[in-house]
Amino acid sequence: MSFSAVKAATNVGRKVFSQSRQAVTSSAFARSFLGVQKETQISRAFTRSMWCLTASSNGSGSGIHSCQSIDNLGSQHVTRLRWPSVSQTCSCGHHARLHTEGDKELSRFLEEEIKLEKDGKQAPEQIPGFSLSIDGASATLSKTKDGDTIAVKFNVNHSVEAEDVGDEVSGGQDEEPTPPAMRAYPDFTVEITKDTESVLSIKCHYTESELDEDDLHEEGEADVEKDLFLIDEVSIHRGTSSDSTYCVGSEVMDGTLYDMLLRMMNERGVDNDFVEKLSDIATSVEHGNYIKFLEELKDVVDC
């Protein structure tokens, strides 16, 4: 009986000791886990703050901000870092702009180029009987005669060519040859509107002014005056022309009809003399647009 009592007491003691040990171990593990978790949270918050950029305190985006210290990590209060700003205030009063050495050289070049171009600028001449209206690179010469409205429309984009100066060289041997003058030869459209709403539209382009050998007599005189422009296509539309409008190309047009259309335009003032003056006007309009482009480009570079 005494041995059984001792054995029972021993078993009870083992159970109590085992439970106490498990409790201690669980408590230590919990404290260790909480500590690791806390350190992980702090580390994650710190890491996130390193990559999180904040705006300037005054909202202007200018100035240099130093990195602020990180305090109270235990309470998970982390101050976000601000990267130093490299922007500087521009003379134009706006946000900072990147002004490289290339920008400065380009600005100086544009300033000189604008002066040179303005020195050679000429006002567009007027063609008697026609009024001129300009809208950027587009222009229109128009008039009304005997109930007909004639409008000649053209655009100076991609119309400039260098004039052929041949073998002539200006100046002495030590002087550089004068660069060829630039002249505009834009395609143009002649629109003739009668009393009806229908508009006869004739698209034309400039041709070479030199005479071919076949156009000359044996004495060297021309048979006929060569046209300085040719017809590309003809169409009739109401209001504004569209892709669905039918056009007749000059390459498939009857020769007699082609000559009649040329005569129709000549009788309304669109002849060789007109297209020569049209080239003068187009050259002036293109030159004015080029100067404006240089000025706007300089504004972009300087700001």
C-alpha positions in Angstrom: 0.0 0.0 0.0 2.8 2.4 0.9 4.5 1.7 -2.5 1.3 2.4 -4.4 0.8 5.7 -2.6 4.4 6.8 -3.4 3.9 5.8 -7.0 0.7 7.8 -7.3 2.3 10.8 -5.7 5.2 10.6 -8.1 2.8 10.5 -11.1 1.0 13.5 -9.9 4.2 15.4 -9.4 5.4 14.6 -12.9 2.1 15.8 -14.4 2.3 19.1 -12.4 6.0 19.6 -13.5 5.2 18.8 -17.1 2.3 21.3 -17.2 4.4 24.0 -15.6 7.2 23.4 -18.1 4.7 23.6 -21.0 3.3 26.8 -19.7 6.7 28.4 -19.3 7.7 27.2 -22.7 4.5 28.6 -24.3 5.0 31.9 -22.5 8.6 32.2 -23.7 7.7 31.2 -27.2 4.8 33.8 -27.2 7.2 36.5 -26.0 9.8 35.6 -28.6 7.2 35.4 -31.4 5.7 38.8 -30.4 9.2 40.3 -30.3 10.0 38.9 -33.8 6.7 40.1 -35.1 7.3 43.6 -33.6 10.7 43.8 -35.1 9.3 42.6 -38.5 6.7 45.3 -38.4 9.2 48.0 -37.6 11.6 46.7 -40.3 8.8 46.7 -42.8 7.7 50.2 -41.9 11.2 51.4 -42.1 11.8 49.8 -45.5 8.6 51.2 -46.9 9.5 54.7 -45.7 12.8 54.5 -47.5 10.9 54.2 -50.9 8.0 56.5 -50.2 8.5 60.0 -51.6 6.6 62.9 -50.3 5.8 66.3 -51.9 7.3 69.5 -50.7 5.8 70.9 -47.5 4.9 74.1 -49.3 3.6 72.4 -52.4 5.8 74.3 -54.8 8.1 71.5 -55.6 11.2 73.7 -55.2 13.9 73.8 -52.6 16.2 71.2 -51.1 14.8 68.9 -48.3 17.1 66.9 -46.0 16.2 63.5 -44.8 14.4 63.6 -41.4 15.3 61.3 -38.5 13.3 58.3 -37.6 12.0 58.2 -34.0 9.7 56.2 -31.8 10.2 52.9 -33.7 8.6 51.1 -30.8 5.3 52.9 -31.3 5.5 52.3 -35.1 5.7 56.0 -35.9 8.0 56.3 -38.9 8.8 59.7 -40.5 8.9 59.4 -44.3 12.1 60.4 -46.1 12.2 63.2 -48.6 14.6 63.0 -51.4 16.7 66.1 -52.1 15.3 68.2 -55.0 17.6 69.2 -57.8 15.2 71.7 -59.3 15.9 75.4 -59.5 13.8 78.4 -60.0 13.6 79.5 -63.7 14.0 83.1 -64.7 10.5 82.9 -66.3 9.0 82.3 -62.9 7.7 78.8 -63.7 8.9 75.5 -62.3 12.5 74.6 -62.9 13.5 73.8 -66.5 16.5 71.9 -67.8 18.8 74.4 -69.5 21.7 72.6 -71.0 24.7 74.0 -72.9 23.1 72.8 -76.1 19.9 74.7 -75.2 22.0 77.9 -74.7 23.8 77.5 -78.0 20.6 76.9 -79.8 19.0 80.0 -78.2 21.9 82.2 -79.3 21.8 80.7 -82.8 18.0 81.3 -83.1 18.4 84.9 -82.0 20.9 85.6 -84.8 18.8 83.7 -87.3 15.7 85.6 -86.5 17.5 88.9 -87.0 18.8 87.8 -90.4 15.5 86.5 -91.6 13.6 89.7 -90.5 16.1 91.8 -92.4 15.2 90.0 -95.6 11.4 89.9 -94.9 9.1 91.5 -97.5 5.4 92.1 -97.3 3.4 90.0 -99.8 2.5 91.8 -103.0 -1.1 92.3 -104.0 -2.6 91.0 -107.3 -4.9 93.6 -108.8 -8.6 92.5 -108.5 -7.9 89.8 -105.9 -8.1 90.0 -102.1 -5.6 88.0 -100.0 -6.5 86.2 -96.8 -3.9 84.3 -94.8 -4.5 81.6 -92.1 -1.1 80.3 -91.0 0.4 78.2 -93.8 -2.9 78.5 -95.9 -3.9 81.4 -98.0 -6.7 82.3 -100.4 -6.8 84.8 -103.3 -10.4 85.6 -104.2 -12.5 87.9 -106.3 -16.0 88.3 -107.8 -16.6 89.0 -111.5 -19.9 89.1 -113.4 -21.6 87.0 -110.8 -18.8 84.4 -110.6 -16.7 83.9 -107.5 -13.1 82.8 -108.1 -11.1 81.6 -105.2 -7.5 80.3 -105.5 -6.4 78.4 -102.5 -2.9 77.2 -101.6 -0.7 75.9 -98.7 3.0 76.8 -98.4 4.0 73.7 -96.5 6.7 71.7 -98.4 6.6 74.2 -101.3 10.0 75.9 -101.1 12.7 75.1 -103.6 16.2 76.6 -104.2 16.3 78.6 -107.4 18.8 77.4 -110.0 21.6 80.0 -110.3 23.5 78.0 -113.0 27.2 78.5 -113.2 27.1 82.1 -112.0 29.2 82.8 -108.9 28.9 86.2 -107.2 31.9 88.0 -105.7 35.6 87.4 -106.1 37.5 84.3 -106.0 38.2 84.6 -102.2 34.5 85.3 -101.5 32.1 82.5 -100.8 29.3 82.1 -103.4 26.0 83.6 -102.5 23.6 80.8 -101.5 20.6 80.3 -103.9 17.4 82.1 -103.1 14.5 80.1 -101.8 11.2 80.3 -103.6 7.8 78.7 -103.0 5.9 76.9 -105.7 2.8 75.5 -104.0 0.1 73.4 -105.5 -3.1 75.4 -105.8 -6.8 74.9 -106.4 -9.0 77.2 -108.5 -12.6 77.1 -107.4 -15.2 78.8 -109.7 -18.7 79.2 -108.3 -21.5 80.5 -110.5 -25.0 81.4 -109.5 -25.7 77.8 -108.6 -24.4 76.0 -105.4 -22.1 73.8 -107.5 -18.4 74.5 -107.3 -16.0 73.7 -110.1 -12.7 72.7 -108.5 -9.5 72.6 -110.6 -6.3 71.4 -108.9 -3.1 72.6 -110.5 0.7 72.5 -110.0 3.7 74.5 -111.2 5.8 73.2 -114.1 9.2 74.1 -115.4 9.6 77.5 -116.9 12.3 76.5 -119.3 11.3 75.6 -122.9 12.0 72.2 -124.2 14.0 71.8 -127.5 10.8 70.6 -129.3 9.1 73.9 -128.5 11.7 75.9 -130.5 11.8 76.9 -134.1 15.0 76.5 -136.1 15.5 80.2 -135.5 15.3 79.7 -131.8 11.9 81.3 -131.2 9.1 79.6 -129.3 6.0 78.3 -131.1 3.7 79.2 -128.3 4.0 80.5 -124.8 4.4 77.6 -122.5 2.0 77.3 -119.5 3.7 77.8 -116.2 1.1 75.5 -114.5 -0.7 72.3 -115.4 -4.0 70.8 -114.4 -3.9 67.7 -112.1 -7.6 66.9 -111.7 -11.1 68.4 -111.9 -14.1 67.8 -109.8 -17.6 69.3 -109.1 -19.0 69.5 -105.6 -21.5 71.3 -103.4 -20.2 72.8 -100.2 -17.0 71.0 -99.1 -15.4 68.3 -101.2 -15.0 64.8 -99.7 -13.4 61.5 -100.5 -16.6 60.4 -102.2 -16.4 63.3 -104.7 -15.6 62.0 -108.2 -12.5 63.5 -109.8 -11.3 63.4 -113.4 -7.5 63.2 -113.7 -5.7 65.1 -116.5 -4.0 62.0 -117.7 -7.4 60.5 -118.8 -9.0 63.8 -119.8 -9.8 64.7 -123.4 -7.3 67.1 -124.8 -9.9 69.5 -126.1 -11.6 69.6 -122.7 -8.3 70.2 -121.0 -7.6 73.3 -123.2 -11.1 74.6 -122.6 -10.6 74.5 -118.9 -7.3 76.3 -119.2 -9.1 79.0 -121.3 -11.9 79.2 -118.7 -9.3 80.0 -116.0 -7.4 82.5 -118.2 -10.6 84.5 -118.9 -11.0 84.9 -115.1 -7.5 86.1 -114.5 -5.7 82.8 -113.6 -3.0 82.8 -116.2 0.8 82.7 -116.4 1.2 86.2 -115.1 -1.1 85.4 -112.2 0.8 82.2 -111.1 4.1 84.1 -111.2 2.7 86.6 -108.8 1.2 83.8 -106.8 4.7 82.3 -106.3 5.9 85.7 -105.0 3.0 85.8 -102.5 3.5 82.2 -101.5 7.3 82.9 -100.9 6.5 85.8 -98.7 3.8 83.9 -96.7 6.2 81.0 -96.2 9.0 83.3 -95.1 6.7 84.9 -92.5 5.6 81.5 -91.2 9.3 80.5 -90.9 10.2 83.5 -88.8 7.2 82.9 -86.6 8.4 79.3 -86.2 11.9 80.4 -85.2 10.5 82.8 -82.6 8.2 80.1 -81.1 11.1 77.6 -81.1 13.3 80.1 -79.2 10.5 80.6 -76.6 10.3 76.8 -76.1 14.1 76.6 -75.7 14.4 79.5 -73.3 11.6 78.6 -71.0 
